[in-house]
Amino acid sequence: MMWWAVSGLLGALGWTLTEYLMHRFDGHGMKGKTRFSRGHLDHHADPKTFAPTVLKLQIAILVWVPMAGLGLWLLGVVGLCFTVGFATMYTFYEWLHRRLHTHPPRGAWGRWARRHHFHHHFNAPALNQGVTSDLWDRVFGTLAPVERVRMPRRHAPIWMVRPEDGELRAVYVDEYILAGRPQRREAVSA
């Protein structure tokens, strides 16, 4: 394998570590004392809340441009490839995190990723800090393997519940338990 490819893979791995550390120590550890922590805790309070994309893009550019320049200056193309791997994995993280909340899973990995993340959201915020990977949860001892997640009914994504009564779709009953009273739905007249 060429060095540039190894460097890109190390950049992607570097993002997963950065994601884990930011999430654990700033997102939760700062308890609302930083802008990121406040935004993250807002997302936990209402999982439909995400920081504006334009803000994420501005911060990404402020990080990636100097990172790419420094990498290029120090290591040439190999350093630049590290930044590309890092930026690509960050972009995947942003896409994946939103999709976990907004779209039903496709396949076994998608089902696992949602249970892993929702367990963190609704059952044990100190555990399952990684979103794109559970690697660093394994390394740092914060992994909680999950079979079934207790989901507050008010936060259940629309893809998870039947529209007619707000109960779990049959396909998810082995993976989730809805907590809280069923929402009372008003009859709609034709």
Residue pairs with C-beta under 8 A, 6 or more apart in sequence:
3 78
4 77
4 78
4 81
5 81
7 75
7 78
7 79
7 81
7 82
7 85
8 81
8 82
8 84
8 85
8 88
9 85
10 82
10 85
11 81
11 82
11 83
11 84
11 85
11 86
11 87
11 88
11 89
12 85
12 86
12 88
12 89
13 85
13 89
14 82
14 85
14 86
14 89
15 85
15 86
15 87
15 89
15 90
15 93
15 132
16 89
16 130
16 132
16 133
16 135
16 136
17 136
18 86
19 90
19 93
19 130
19 131
19 132
20 129
20 130
20 136
20 137
20 140
21 136
22 36
23 40
23 129
23 130
23 131
24 129
24 140
24 142
26 34
26 36
26 37
26 40
27 36
27 37
27 40
27 41
28 37
28 40
28 41
28 125
28 126
28 129
29 37
30 36
30 37
31 37
31 41
32 38
32 41
39 51
42 49
43 49
43 50
43 51
44 121
44 125
46 155
47 101
47 121
47 155
47 157
48 101
50 98
56 94
60 87
60 90
64 83
64 86
64 87
67 83
67 86
68 79
68 80
68 83
68 84
70 79
71 78
71 79
71 80
71 81
71 82
71 83
72 79
72 80
73 79
75 82
89 132
92 132
93 131
93 132
96 113
96 131
96 132
97 117
97 131
100 113
100 114
100 117
100 118
100 131
101 157
102 157
102 159
103 159
104 110
104 159
104 160
105 111
105 113
105 114
111 175
113 131
115 146
115 147
115 148
115 149
115 175
115 176
116 128
116 130
116 134
116 146
117 128
117 131
118 149
118 151
118 176
119 127
119 128
119 144
119 146
119 149
120 127
120 128
120 129
121 155
122 149
122 150
122 151
122 152
122 155
123 146
123 149
123 150
124 144
126 142
127 137
127 142
127 143
127 144
128 134
128 137
128 142
128 143
128 144
128 146
129 136
129 137
129 142
130 136
130 137
134 143
136 142
137 143
137 144
147 175
148 174
148 175
148 176
148 177
149 175
149 176
149 177
150 176
150 177
150 179
151 160
151 176
151 177
151 178
151 179
152 178
152 179
152 180
153 166
153 178
153 179
153 180
153 181
153 182
153 183
154 180
154 183
156 166
156 168
156 176
156 178
160 168
160 169
160 172
160 176
161 167
161 168
161 169
161 178
162 168
162 169
165 182
165 185
166 182
166 183
166 185
167 178
167 182
168 176
168 178
